[in-house]
């Protein structure tokens, strides 16, 4: 994170012809940039998640009897239209990650400032796989515990038709989730907060609480589990300076959850399903 120590407003180089120099924006512009990016992405998701959760609590019956569906059909009975809509949703939902990358490149930080590159591809892949194996297993156990305690809705990771494109779409959905969350909430946000003068611990807690908040629609158990995951992922990023292994880990975790649910639903007794 070579640009992390730059002061807000310090120019990155000489002015271009007919325009101002690029560089880390002035403090007020930087704050506006952060809020606008979060406002069209994960902060907006957090607001909707809170509203949904309040609505779930207002309903009669235990919370775990209610359902949080992650990947559902957009056009039941029309698989080609459904596929087109699935792909359109993934493409448009990934844009906030590229907007964050654009801001980083424009300010002179670049993707290398958050470790989103292939300079350590083997180490990133190995670290991501090991992290996924550990976090994925713990996460599943925490979800089952929270569900049995009544602190979580029944999460349905996928409810797509059994067609040839189901698994590829689920994996693409997992990658979209991973790229947006890890680039925006970890790499981009923690770098920008450091540039604003925040301490690493204060920025880490803020990032983790944001991660937990946009999962609140699944229940308070999901909020706690994802906030804990945010603390771990954020601290690893602060130590490694690399977001790529986190993207890999997150993609693997969600891919296994989505595709695994499709394979195991109705075949094992321990997996919560709607109505159980």
C-alpha positions as CSV (number, residue, x, y, z in Angstrom):
1,X,0.0,0.0,0.0
2,X,2.6,2.4,-1.2
3,X,0.3,5.4,-1.5
4,X,-1.3,4.9,1.9
5,X,0.9,7.6,3.5
6,X,0.0,10.3,1.0
7,X,-1.8,13.3,2.3
8,X,-5.3,14.1,1.0
9,X,-4.9,16.7,-1.7
10,X,-1.2,16.1,-2.4
11,X,-0.7,16.0,-6.2
12,X,0.6,12.8,-7.8
13,X,2.5,14.6,-10.5
14,X,2.7,17.7,-12.8
15,X,-0.6,19.1,-14.1
16,X,-1.7,17.8,-17.5
17,X,-2.3,20.2,-20.4
18,X,-5.4,22.2,-19.8
19,X,-6.4,20.4,-16.6
20,X,-5.5,19.8,-12.9
21,X,-3.1,17.1,-11.7
22,X,-4.5,13.8,-10.7
23,X,-3.7,12.6,-7.2
24,X,-5.3,11.8,-3.9
25,X,-8.3,14.2,-3.8
26,X,-8.7,16.9,-1.2
27,X,-10.3,15.7,2.0
28,X,-13.8,16.9,1.3
29,X,-13.8,15.4,-2.2
30,X,-12.4,12.1,-0.8
31,X,-15.2,11.9,1.8
32,X,-17.8,12.6,-0.9
33,X,-16.2,9.9,-3.1
34,X,-16.4,7.3,-0.4
35,X,-20.0,8.1,0.4
36,X,-21.1,8.2,-3.2
37,X,-19.5,4.8,-4.0
38,X,-20.9,3.2,-0.9
39,X,-24.2,4.9,-1.5
40,X,-24.7,3.2,-4.9
41,X,-23.4,-0.2,-3.6
42,X,-23.0,-1.8,-0.2
43,X,-24.3,1.0,2.0
44,X,-27.5,1.0,0.0
45,X,-27.6,-2.8,0.4
46,X,-27.2,-2.3,4.2
47,X,-30.1,0.0,4.3
48,X,-32.4,-2.4,2.4
49,X,-31.1,-5.3,4.6
50,X,-32.0,-3.4,7.8
51,X,-35.5,-2.6,6.4
52,X,-36.0,-6.3,5.4
53,X,-34.9,-7.5,8.8
54,X,-37.3,-5.2,10.6
55,X,-40.0,-6.5,8.4
56,X,-39.1,-10.1,9.2
57,X,-39.2,-9.3,12.9
58,X,-42.6,-7.8,12.5
59,X,-44.1,-10.9,11.0
60,X,-45.7,-13.6,13.2
61,X,-43.8,-16.8,13.9
62,X,-40.1,-17.6,14.5
63,X,-37.5,-15.9,12.3
64,X,-36.0,-19.1,11.2
65,X,-39.3,-20.1,9.5
66,X,-38.7,-17.1,7.1
67,X,-36.6,-17.4,4.0
68,X,-33.7,-15.4,2.6
69,X,-33.1,-16.3,-1.0
70,X,-29.8,-15.4,-2.6
71,X,-29.9,-16.6,-6.2
72,X,-33.4,-17.1,-7.6
73,X,-35.0,-17.3,-11.1
74,X,-35.9,-14.1,-12.9
75,X,-38.1,-15.8,-15.5
76,X,-39.4,-19.2,-14.3
77,X,-40.1,-21.5,-17.1
78,X,-38.2,-19.4,-19.7
79,X,-34.6,-20.6,-19.3
80,X,-33.0,-18.5,-22.0
81,X,-34.6,-15.3,-20.8
82,X,-33.7,-16.3,-17.3
83,X,-30.0,-16.8,-18.3
84,X,-29.9,-13.4,-20.0
85,X,-31.3,-11.7,-17.0
86,X,-28.9,-13.6,-14.7
87,X,-25.9,-12.4,-16.7
88,X,-27.2,-8.9,-16.9
89,X,-27.7,-8.8,-13.1
90,X,-24.1,-10.0,-12.5
91,X,-22.6,-7.6,-15.0
92,X,-24.4,-4.5,-13.6
93,X,-23.8,-5.6,-10.0
94,X,-20.1,-5.8,-10.4
95,X,-19.8,-2.2,-11.6
96,X,-19.1,-0.7,-8.1
97,X,-15.9,-2.7,-7.9
98,X,-14.7,-1.3,-11.3
99,X,-15.7,2.2,-10.1
100,X,-13.6,1.8,-7.0
101,X,-10.7,0.7,-9.2
102,X,-11.2,3.7,-11.5
103,X,-11.0,6.0,-8.5
104,X,-7.8,4.4,-7.3
105,X,-6.2,4.6,-10.8
106,X,-7.3,8.2,-11.2
107,X,-5.8,9.2,-7.9
108,X,-2.5,7.6,-8.8
109,X,-2.8,4.7,-6.3
110,X,-3.7,2.1,-8.9
111,X,-4.7,-1.5,-8.3
112,X,-1.2,-2.3,-6.9
113,X,-2.0,-0.1,-3.9
114,X,-4.6,-2.7,-2.8
115,X,-2.7,-5.8,-4.1
116,X,-5.2,-6.5,-6.9
117,X,-2.7,-7.9,-9.4
118,X,-0.9,-11.1,-10.4
119,X,2.5,-10.3,-8.9
120,X,2.1,-13.1,-6.3
121,X,-0.4,-15.3,-8.1
122,X,0.8,-18.6,-6.6
123,X,0.9,-17.3,-3.0
124,X,-2.4,-15.5,-3.4
125,X,-4.1,-18.7,-4.8
126,X,-2.6,-20.9,-1.9
127,X,-3.5,-18.3,0.7
128,X,-7.0,-17.9,-0.7
129,X,-7.7,-21.6,-0.8
130,X,-6.5,-22.1,2.8
131,X,-8.5,-19.2,4.0
132,X,-11.6,-20.5,2.2
133,X,-11.2,-23.9,3.8
134,X,-11.0,-22.5,7.3
135,X,-13.6,-19.7,7.1
136,X,-16.0,-21.8,5.0
137,X,-16.3,-24.6,7.5
138,X,-16.5,-22.2,10.5
139,X,-19.1,-20.1,8.7
140,X,-21.3,-23.1,7.9
141,X,-21.2,-24.3,11.6
142,X,-22.0,-20.8,12.8
143,X,-25.0,-20.6,10.4
144,X,-26.4,-23.9,11.6
145,X,-26.0,-22.8,15.2
146,X,-27.6,-19.5,14.6
147,X,-30.5,-21.1,12.7
148,X,-31.2,-23.6,15.5
149,X,-31.1,-20.8,18.1
150,X,-33.6,-18.9,16.0
151,X,-31.2,-16.0,15.2
152,X,-31.2,-16.6,11.5
153,X,-33.6,-16.9,8.6
154,X,-33.5,-20.1,6.5
155,X,-31.0,-19.1,3.8
156,X,-31.6,-20.5,0.4
157,X,-28.3,-20.0,-1.5
158,X,-29.9,-20.9,-4.8
159,X,-33.3,-21.7,-6.3
160,X,-32.5,-21.8,-10.0
161,X,-33.9,-24.3,-12.5
162,X,-31.9,-27.5,-13.1
163,X,-30.5,-26.4,-16.4
164,X,-27.0,-26.6,-17.9
165,X,-26.1,-23.0,-17.0
166,X,-27.0,-23.2,-13.3
167,X,-23.5,-24.0,-12.0
168,X,-21.6,-21.5,-14.2
169,X,-24.0,-18.7,-13.2
170,X,-23.7,-19.6,-9.5
171,X,-19.9,-19.4,-9.8
172,X,-20.1,-16.1,-11.6
173,X,-22.4,-14.8,-8.9
174,X,-19.9,-15.9,-6.3
175,X,-17.1,-14.1,-8.1
176,X,-19.2,-10.9,-8.4
177,X,-20.0,-11.0,-4.7
178,X,-16.3,-11.5,-3.9
179,X,-14.9,-8.8,-6.2
180,X,-17.4,-6.1,-5.1
181,X,-17.2,-6.8,-1.3
182,X,-13.4,-7.3,-1.1
183,X,-12.4,-4.5,-3.4
184,X,-14.9,-1.9,-2.1
185,X,-15.2,-2.7,1.6
186,X,-11.7,-3.9,2.2
187,X,-9.2,-2.7,-0.3
188,X,-10.7,0.6,-1.4
189,X,-12.3,1.6,1.9
190,X,-9.4,0.8,4.2
191,X,-6.9,2.6,1.9
192,X,-9.1,5.7,1.7
193,X,-9.7,5.8,5.4
194,X,-6.0,5.6,6.1
195,X,-5.5,8.5,3.7
196,X,-8.1,10.4,5.7
197,X,-6.0,9.8,8.8
198,X,-8.0,7.0,10.5
199,X,-6.2,4.5,12.6
200,X,-6.0,0.9,11.3
201,X,-8.2,-0.4,14.1
202,X,-10.9,2.2,13.7
203,X,-11.0,1.6,9.9
204,X,-11.1,-2.1,10.4
205,X,-14.1,-2.0,12.8
206,X,-16.0,0.3,10.4
207,X,-15.3,-2.0,7.4
208,X,-16.3,-5.1,9.4
209,X,-19.6,-3.5,10.7
210,X,-20.4,-2.5,7.1
211,X,-19.9,-6.1,5.9
212,X,-22.1,-7.4,8.6
213,X,-24.8,-4.8,8.0
214,X,-25.6,-5.7,4.4
215,X,-26.0,-9.3,5.4
216,X,-28.6,-8.4,8.1
217,X,-31.5,-9.5,5.8
218,X,-30.4,-13.0,6.6
219,X,-30.7,-12.5,10.4
220,X,-28.7,-11.3,13.3
221,X,-26.6,-14.4,13.2
222,X,-25.5,-13.5,9.6
223,X,-24.7,-10.0,10.8
224,X,-22.4,-11.3,13.5
225,X,-20.7,-14.0,11.4
226,X,-20.0,-11.6,8.5
227,X,-18.8,-8.9,10.8
228,X,-16.3,-11.4,12.3
229,X,-15.3,-12.4,8.8
230,X,-14.8,-8.7,8.1
231,X,-12.5,-8.4,11.0
232,X,-10.4,-11.3,9.9
233,X,-10.3,-10.4,6.2
234,X,-9.6,-6.7,7.0
235,X,-6.7,-7.5,9.4
236,X,-5.2,-9.9,6.9
237,X,-5.4,-7.2,4.2
238,X,-3.8,-4.7,6.5
239,X,-0.9,-7.1,7.1
240,X,-0.5,-8.5,3.6
241,X,-1.5,-5.4,1.6
242,X,-3.2,-7.7,-0.9
243,X,-6.9,-8.0,-1.6
244,X,-6.4,-10.8,-4.3
245,X,-6.3,-13.7,-1.9
246,X,-9.4,-12.4,-0.2
247,X,-11.2,-12.3,-3.5
248,X,-10.1,-15.9,-4.2
249,X,-11.2,-17.1,-0.8
250,X,-14.6,-15.3,-1.0
251,X,-15.2,-16.7,-4.5
252,X,-14.5,-20.3,-3.3
253,X,-16.6,-19.9,-0.2
254,X,-19.6,-18.7,-2.1
255,X,-19.2,-21.1,-5.0
256,X,-19.1,-24.1,-2.6
257,X,-22.2,-22.7,-0.7
258,X,-24.2,-22.1,-3.9
259,X,-23.3,-25.2,-5.9
260,X,-23.2,-27.4,-2.8
261,X,-26.7,-26.3,-1.8
262,X,-27.9,-27.2,-5.2
263,X,-26.4,-30.7,-4.9
264,X,-27.4,-31.4,-1.3
265,X,-30.8,-29.8,-1.0
266,X,-33.3,-32.5,0.0
267,X,-30.6,-35.1,0.2
268,X,-29.2,-34.5,3.7
269,X,-31.2,-34.0,6.9
270,X,-28.9,-31.4,8.6
271,X,-29.3,-28.7,5.9
272,X,-32.1,-26.3,6.7
273,X,-34.6,-25.9,3.9
274,X,-37.8,-23.8,3.7
275,X,-40.5,-25.2,6.0
276,X,-38.1,-27.1,8.2
